[in-house]
Amino acid sequence: MSVLAGCSGAAEQDAEPSASPSVGASEKVESAGTVGGAGSACLLPVGFDLAAEWKAEAIDGSTADAGRASPADEDMAALLRQGPVSLVCEIDAKPAGHLGFLRVFTGEAGKKDADARAVLEAFVTAQNGAEKAKYSTFEAGGLAGAEVEYLATSELLDEAKQESAFAVVTPDGPVVVHLGGADTEEHQDMVPAFELARKTLHTV
């Protein structure tokens, strides 16, 4: 599993709120179950629909108690962290024929100054090679969120590829949903599943 971490001076730009979908989102994608609620593969502060054949799996060790964690637990927690949030759920696209994941990150509740845009900016800034970030806003399921599209340099391919993420802040803390992909083409093929998650987002 590859988890994105590090520091970067990602360029930040604002985009006007828009109802127009991201690249590839005009394609139809079938909803097949949900994730986030009780009884689903990952227990999250939010729930959303999964695209057909995408498989969700909870990430062990992401919520280790820092006060009692062993050095190995602390190392794992650091590996899973990106900015203010930590990886708790990974949704694999391989069964649907794509190379990539939807990854869900959550953070601590109770920070009074936390908002979706600030959380998302910190998330992108913490990723090595992130640049040309374009932010916008959205609303879904009674939640006000922030969305970003940006480029990230692949360490394996040594070339920039498109990535996307959105964030909301809930009473239980912030949530970031990130879509990567092996390359930009794979990313664009998976955007409909990402848009399905965003459009069906709701608290649980």
Buried (B, 14 or more C-beta within 10 A) or exposed (E): EEBBBEEBEBEBEEEEEEEEBBEBBEEEBEBEEBBBBEEBBBBBBBBBBBBEBBBBEBBEBBEBEEEEBEEEBEEBBEBBBBBBBBBBBBBBBEEBEBBBBBBBBBBEEEBEEBBBBBBBBBBBBBBEBBBBBBBBBBEBBEBEBBBBBBBBBBEEEEEBBBBBBBBBBBEBBBBBBBBBBBBBEBBBBBBBBBBBBBBBBBBB
